[in-house]
């Protein structure tokens, strides 16, 4: 009977573990599926708010116009139709709120019943007009020509240098500045954190006594438990004013501030993993080096570091992963400017910060909403590449030791 209950308990435990791993795996797969489903659907959308239209005069022979060109028209960077391949004529901008400049309230109607007719007459009477208004005011007798915009393309999305998803009449969805901002801040962080982390791990594994190590290791690991918003406050109060003063900048919220804060946040990961890798160096190898006349420092940089280089590489890659995925601290200290960075001393914005700042304001299922999910797909792919790199480095290290 006792044997029966023992087997039953073992089978039950195995079943619960299997169920738990299955549910976890399925949840991860469903999350990834939902992320990519929403993100990829962006490329089936047109870069204009749902229910709105951009129209021109029916005699205007402009053949093709992009969302960026429409933005430049409304920003008055393009002022003549000849710049777009049509016949020479000044561009006249029209927005719906300007309708009262052309027609009386009686013509428009108390309930806007005359608005479709007014808009049709206005677009027909001005050869160089370009108008932006809701599609519901376009009736079957409309005398203008509706511009058919192309869907968002991969080239526009990944190659565009303007991120303005709420722009009217057409959204600008270029993620290049966000990707570059993420890379600038992340690699700046690892350049700051890696030398300090490596030095600290060498000290703790090879130089510090047991008492010092027992005190320092918990303190360093405690850094990983500090909320990121606290790091952000520290950055705003200490790092940002310091950078502004040292480099004589108009503002201190720059990519450098984000790199320093993320470097500090990545230190616990780098120090802990590197120190564990160094402490796994066989004692016999170190003693053999010392016996051959090498000094302690020669043993460290010729024996210990080369032997644990894969562990150090994994620590660096995981540190980059921590830096890339961080949100709140970066949002607070980098200036949050979605522009192409040319120097680490400029304000910039990262992908996680963009998602955190804008997702709450994006209408569910809209163009902006889908664009943010597409950003999440990019971040997922970057993180996946980093994790695969860690796995590859760790596997190579095991093969080398065997």
C-alpha positions as CSV (number, residue, x, y, z in Angstrom):
1,X,0.0,0.0,0.0
2,X,2.8,2.3,0.9
3,X,4.5,1.5,-2.4
4,X,1.3,2.3,-4.3
5,X,1.0,5.8,-2.7
6,X,4.6,6.5,-3.4
7,X,4.2,5.7,-7.1
8,X,0.9,7.6,-7.2
9,X,2.6,10.7,-5.7
10,X,5.5,10.5,-8.1
11,X,3.1,10.2,-11.1
12,X,1.0,13.1,-9.8
13,X,4.1,15.3,-9.4
14,X,5.2,14.4,-12.9
15,X,1.8,15.2,-14.3
16,X,1.7,18.6,-12.5
17,X,5.2,19.5,-13.7
18,X,4.2,18.5,-17.3
19,X,1.0,20.6,-17.0
20,X,2.9,23.5,-15.7
21,X,5.6,23.4,-18.4
22,X,2.9,22.9,-21.1
23,X,0.8,25.9,-19.9
24,X,3.9,28.1,-19.6
25,X,5.2,27.2,-23.1
26,X,1.7,27.6,-24.6
27,X,1.4,31.0,-22.9
28,X,4.7,32.2,-24.3
29,X,3.7,31.0,-27.8
30,X,0.3,32.7,-27.6
31,X,1.9,36.0,-26.5
32,X,4.4,35.9,-29.3
33,X,1.7,35.0,-31.8
34,X,-0.5,37.9,-30.6
35,X,2.4,40.3,-30.7
36,X,3.3,39.5,-34.3
37,X,-0.3,39.3,-35.4
38,X,-0.9,42.9,-34.3
39,X,2.5,44.1,-35.5
40,X,2.4,42.7,-39.0
41,X,-1.1,43.9,-39.6
42,X,0.3,47.4,-39.7
43,X,1.5,46.7,-43.2
44,X,-2.1,46.2,-44.4
45,X,-3.0,49.8,-43.3
46,X,-2.8,53.1,-45.0
47,X,-1.0,55.9,-43.2
48,X,-4.1,58.0,-42.7
49,X,-6.6,58.1,-39.9
50,X,-9.6,55.7,-40.5
51,X,-12.6,57.5,-41.9
52,X,-10.7,60.4,-43.4
53,X,-9.7,61.3,-46.9
54,X,-7.2,63.5,-48.8
55,X,-8.8,65.0,-52.0
56,X,-7.6,67.2,-54.8
57,X,-9.2,68.9,-57.8
58,X,-10.4,66.5,-60.5
59,X,-8.2,68.2,-63.2
60,X,-5.0,67.9,-61.1
61,X,-2.8,65.4,-63.0
62,X,-0.6,64.4,-60.1
63,X,0.1,60.7,-60.5
64,X,1.7,59.5,-57.3
65,X,2.1,61.1,-53.9
66,X,3.6,59.6,-50.7
67,X,2.6,60.2,-47.1
68,X,5.9,62.0,-46.5
69,X,5.1,64.3,-49.5
70,X,1.6,65.1,-48.1
71,X,3.2,66.0,-44.8
72,X,5.7,68.2,-46.5
73,X,2.8,69.9,-48.3
74,X,1.0,70.6,-45.1
75,X,4.3,71.8,-43.5
76,X,4.6,74.1,-46.6
77,X,8.0,72.6,-47.6
78,X,6.3,71.8,-50.9
79,X,4.3,74.8,-52.3
80,X,3.8,74.0,-56.0
81,X,2.3,71.0,-57.7
82,X,5.2,71.0,-60.3
83,X,7.5,69.7,-57.5
84,X,5.4,66.5,-57.6
85,X,5.4,66.1,-61.4
86,X,2.1,67.8,-62.1
87,X,1.5,71.1,-64.0
88,X,2.7,74.3,-62.4
89,X,0.2,75.6,-59.9
90,X,0.4,76.9,-56.3
91,X,-0.8,74.4,-53.7
92,X,-3.8,75.7,-51.6
93,X,-4.2,73.9,-48.3
94,X,-7.7,73.3,-46.9
95,X,-8.9,71.9,-43.6
96,X,-12.5,71.4,-42.5
97,X,-12.4,74.0,-39.8
98,X,-11.8,76.6,-42.6
99,X,-15.1,76.0,-44.3
100,X,-16.7,79.0,-42.7
101,X,-14.2,81.2,-44.6
102,X,-15.8,80.1,-47.9
103,X,-19.5,79.5,-47.1
104,X,-22.1,80.9,-44.7
105,X,-23.8,79.0,-41.9
106,X,-27.0,78.9,-43.9
107,X,-25.2,77.2,-46.8
108,X,-23.5,74.7,-44.5
109,X,-26.7,74.0,-42.6
110,X,-27.6,73.8,-38.9
111,X,-26.9,70.0,-38.9
112,X,-24.2,70.1,-41.6
113,X,-26.6,68.8,-44.2
114,X,-25.2,71.1,-46.8
115,X,-21.5,70.4,-46.0
116,X,-21.0,67.7,-48.6
117,X,-22.2,70.0,-51.4
118,X,-20.1,72.9,-50.1
119,X,-17.0,70.7,-50.0
120,X,-17.7,69.4,-53.5
121,X,-18.1,72.9,-54.9
122,X,-15.0,74.2,-53.1
123,X,-12.7,71.4,-54.3
124,X,-14.1,71.9,-57.9
125,X,-13.6,75.6,-57.9
126,X,-9.9,75.8,-56.7
127,X,-7.5,74.0,-59.2
128,X,-4.6,73.8,-56.7
129,X,-6.5,72.7,-53.7
130,X,-5.6,69.8,-51.4
131,X,-8.2,69.1,-48.7
132,X,-8.4,66.8,-45.7
133,X,-11.7,66.0,-44.1
134,X,-13.9,63.0,-43.0
135,X,-15.0,60.6,-45.8
136,X,-18.6,60.7,-44.7
137,X,-18.9,64.2,-46.3
138,X,-18.0,62.7,-49.8
139,X,-21.3,61.9,-51.5
140,X,-22.0,60.4,-54.9
141,X,-22.0,63.8,-56.6
142,X,-18.6,64.8,-55.2
143,X,-16.6,66.6,-58.0
144,X,-13.1,66.2,-56.6
145,X,-10.6,63.3,-56.8
146,X,-9.7,61.3,-53.8
147,X,-6.0,60.4,-53.4
148,X,-5.4,56.7,-52.9
149,X,-2.5,56.3,-50.6
150,X,-0.2,53.3,-50.7
151,X,-0.2,51.0,-47.6
152,X,2.6,51.3,-45.1
153,X,5.7,49.6,-46.6
154,X,8.7,47.9,-44.9
155,X,10.9,50.4,-46.6
156,X,9.0,53.4,-45.2
157,X,8.8,51.8,-41.7
158,X,12.4,50.7,-41.3
159,X,14.0,53.4,-43.5
160,X,12.0,56.4,-42.5
161,X,13.6,59.0,-40.3
162,X,10.5,60.6,-38.8
163,X,8.4,59.1,-36.0
164,X,5.1,61.0,-35.7
165,X,2.3,58.4,-35.7
166,X,-0.4,61.0,-34.8
167,X,0.4,63.5,-37.6
168,X,-2.4,64.7,-39.8
169,X,-3.3,64.2,-42.5
170,X,-0.8,61.3,-42.8
171,X,1.1,59.5,-40.0
172,X,4.9,59.3,-40.2
173,X,6.1,55.8,-39.1
174,X,9.8,55.8,-39.6
175,X,11.5,53.7,-36.8
176,X,15.1,54.4,-37.8
177,X,15.6,57.1,-35.1
178,X,14.1,54.8,-32.4
179,X,16.3,51.8,-33.5
180,X,19.4,54.1,-33.6
181,X,18.6,55.6,-30.2
182,X,18.2,52.1,-28.7
183,X,21.6,51.0,-30.1
184,X,23.4,54.3,-29.1
185,X,22.2,54.1,-25.5
186,X,22.6,50.3,-25.1
187,X,26.1,50.1,-26.5
188,X,27.1,53.2,-24.6
189,X,25.9,51.5,-21.5
190,X,27.9,48.4,-22.1
191,X,31.1,50.4,-22.9
192,X,30.6,52.1,-19.6
193,X,29.7,49.0,-17.6
194,X,32.0,46.3,-19.0
195,X,35.4,47.7,-17.8
196,X,34.0,48.5,-14.4
197,X,32.2,45.2,-14.1
198,X,35.2,43.2,-15.2
199,X,37.5,45.0,-12.8
200,X,35.1,44.4,-9.9
201,X,34.7,40.7,-10.8
202,X,38.5,40.3,-11.0
203,X,38.9,41.9,-7.6
204,X,36.1,39.8,-5.9
205,X,37.2,36.5,-7.4
206,X,41.0,36.8,-7.2
207,X,42.1,39.5,-4.8
208,X,39.4,40.2,-2.1
209,X,39.4,38.1,1.0
210,X,36.4,36.0,2.1
211,X,35.2,38.6,4.5
212,X,35.2,41.4,1.9
213,X,33.6,39.1,-0.7
214,X,30.8,38.2,1.7
215,X,30.0,41.9,2.3
216,X,30.4,43.1,-1.3
217,X,28.6,40.4,-3.2
218,X,25.2,40.9,-1.5
219,X,25.6,44.7,-1.8
220,X,26.2,44.4,-5.6
221,X,23.4,42.0,-6.1
222,X,21.2,44.4,-4.1
223,X,21.6,46.9,-7.0
224,X,19.5,44.5,-9.2
225,X,16.6,44.9,-6.8
226,X,16.4,48.7,-6.9
227,X,13.3,49.8,-9.0
228,X,14.2,51.4,-12.3
229,X,12.3,54.6,-11.5
230,X,14.7,55.1,-8.5
231,X,17.6,55.0,-11.0
232,X,15.7,57.4,-13.1
233,X,15.4,59.9,-10.2
234,X,19.1,59.5,-9.4
235,X,19.9,60.2,-13.1
236,X,17.7,63.4,-13.2
237,X,19.1,64.8,-9.9
238,X,22.8,63.8,-10.2
239,X,23.8,62.6,-13.7
240,X,21.8,65.0,-16.0
241,X,23.0,68.2,-14.3
242,X,26.5,66.9,-14.2
243,X,26.6,66.1,-18.0
244,X,25.0,69.5,-18.8
245,X,27.7,71.3,-16.8
246,X,30.7,69.3,-18.0
247,X,29.8,69.5,-21.7
248,X,28.2,72.9,-21.6
249,X,24.9,71.6,-23.1
250,X,21.5,73.4,-23.3
251,X,20.0,70.3,-21.7
252,X,21.5,67.3,-19.9
253,X,18.9,64.8,-20.9
254,X,21.0,63.0,-23.5
255,X,21.9,59.5,-24.7
256,X,25.0,59.7,-22.5
257,X,22.8,60.1,-19.4
258,X,20.8,57.0,-20.4
259,X,24.0,55.0,-21.1
260,X,25.4,55.8,-17.6
261,X,22.2,54.9,-15.8
262,X,21.8,51.7,-17.8
263,X,25.5,50.9,-17.3
264,X,24.9,51.1,-13.5
265,X,21.8,48.9,-13.8
266,X,23.7,46.3,-15.9
267,X,26.6,46.1,-13.4
268,X,25.1,43.4,-11.1
269,X,24.5,41.1,-14.0
270,X,28.0,41.6,-15.4
271,X,29.8,41.3,-12.1
272,X,27.9,38.3,-10.8
273,X,28.2,36.2,-14.0
274,X,31.9,37.2,-14.6
275,X,32.9,36.5,-11.0
276,X,31.3,33.0,-11.1
277,X,33.1,32.3,-14.4
278,X,36.4,33.3,-13.0
279,X,36.0,31.4,-9.7
280,X,35.4,28.3,-11.8
281,X,38.9,28.5,-13.2
282,X,40.6,25.2,-12.0
283,X,42.9,25.8,-9.0
284,X,45.5,23.6,-10.6
285,X,45.9,25.9,-13.6
286,X,46.5,28.9,-11.3
287,X,48.9,27.1,-9.1
288,X,50.8,25.8,-12.1
289,X,51.1,29.3,-13.4
290,X,52.4,30.6,-10.1
291,X,54.8,27.7,-9.8
292,X,56.3,28.6,-13.2
293,X,57.2,32.0,-11.9
294,X,54.3,34.1,-13.1
295,X,53.1,36.9,-10.8
296,X,49.5,37.1,-9.5
297,X,48.6,39.7,-12.1
298,X,50.2,37.7,-14.9
299,X,48.1,34.7,-13.8
300,X,44.9,36.7,-13.8
301,X,45.2,38.1,-17.3
302,X,47.0,35.2,-18.9
303,X,45.2,32.3,-17.3
304,X,42.0,33.3,-15.4
305,X,40.5,35.8,-17.9
306,X,41.3,33.7,-21.1
307,X,39.8,30.6,-19.4
308,X,36.6,32.4,-18.3
309,X,36.3,34.6,-21.5
310,X,33.1,32.8,-22.6
311,X,31.4,33.5,-19.2
312,X,32.6,37.2,-19.5
313,X,31.2,37.4,-23.0
314,X,27.8,35.9,-21.8
315,X,27.8,38.5,-19.0
316,X,28.4,41.3,-21.5
317,X,25.6,40.1,-23.8
318,X,23.2,39.8,-21.0
319,X,24.1,43.2,-19.8
320,X,23.3,44.6,-23.3
321,X,20.0,42.7,-23.1
322,X,19.2,44.4,-19.8
323,X,20.1,47.8,-21.3
324,X,18.0,47.3,-24.5
325,X,14.8,46.2,-22.6
326,X,14.9,48.9,-19.9
327,X,12.1,51.5,-20.0
328,X,11.4,53.9,-17.2
329,X,14.9,55.0,-16.3
330,X,15.7,55.7,-20.0
331,X,12.4,57.5,-20.5
332,X,13.3,59.9,-17.7
333,X,16.9,60.8,-18.6
334,X,17.4,60.6,-22.4
335,X,15.2,63.6,-23.4
336,X,12.6,61.3,-25.1
337,X,13.2,63.0,-28.5
338,X,12.3,60.8,-31.5
339,X,14.9,62.3,-33.9
340,X,17.9,60.8,-35.6
341,X,20.8,60.9,-33.2
342,X,24.2,62.1,-34.5
343,X,26.0,62.2,-31.2
344,X,25.5,60.5,-27.8
345,X,25.3,64.1,-26.3
346,X,22.0,64.6,-28.0
347,X,18.5,63.8,-26.7
348,X,17.1,60.5,-28.1
349,X,14.4,58.0,-27.6
350,X,14.5,54.2,-27.4
351,X,12.0,51.6,-28.5
352,X,10.9,50.5,-25.0
353,X,10.5,54.1,-23.9
354,X,8.4,54.8,-27.0
355,X,6.0,51.9,-26.3
356,X,5.7,52.9,-22.6
357,X,5.0,56.5,-23.4
358,X,2.6,56.1,-26.2
359,X,0.6,52.9,-25.8
360,X,-1.8,54.4,-23.3
361,X,-2.8,57.1,-25.8
362,X,-3.1,54.9,-28.9
363,X,-6.7,54.0,-29.9
364,X,-7.3,50.2,-29.7
365,X,-6.8,48.7,-33.1
366,X,-5.8,51.9,-34.8
367,X,-2.7,52.7,-36.9
368,X,-0.7,54.1,-33.9
369,X,-1.6,51.0,-31.8
370,X,-0.4,48.6,-34.5
371,X,2.8,50.6,-35.1
372,X,3.7,50.2,-31.4
373,X,3.1,46.5,-31.6
374,X,5.4,46.4,-34.7
375,X,8.0,48.1,-32.4
376,X,7.4,45.3,-29.9
377,X,8.2,42.8,-32.6
378,X,11.5,44.5,-33.4
379,X,12.4,44.5,-29.7
380,X,11.5,40.8,-29.4
381,X,13.7,39.9,-32.3
382,X,16.6,41.9,-30.9
383,X,16.2,40.2,-27.5
384,X,15.9,36.8,-29.2
385,X,19.2,37.4,-31.0
386,X,20.9,38.3,-27.7
387,X,19.5,35.2,-25.9
388,X,20.6,33.0,-28.8
389,X,24.1,34.6,-28.7
390,X,24.3,33.8,-24.9
391,X,23.3,30.2,-25.6
392,X,25.9,29.9,-28.4
393,X,28.7,31.3,-26.2
394,X,27.7,29.1,-23.3
395,X,27.6,26.0,-25.5
396,X,30.9,26.8,-27.1
397,X,32.4,27.2,-23.7
398,X,31.2,23.7,-22.6
399,X,32.7,22.1,-25.8
400,X,36.0,23.9,-25.3
401,X,36.3,22.6,-21.7
402,X,35.5,19.1,-22.7
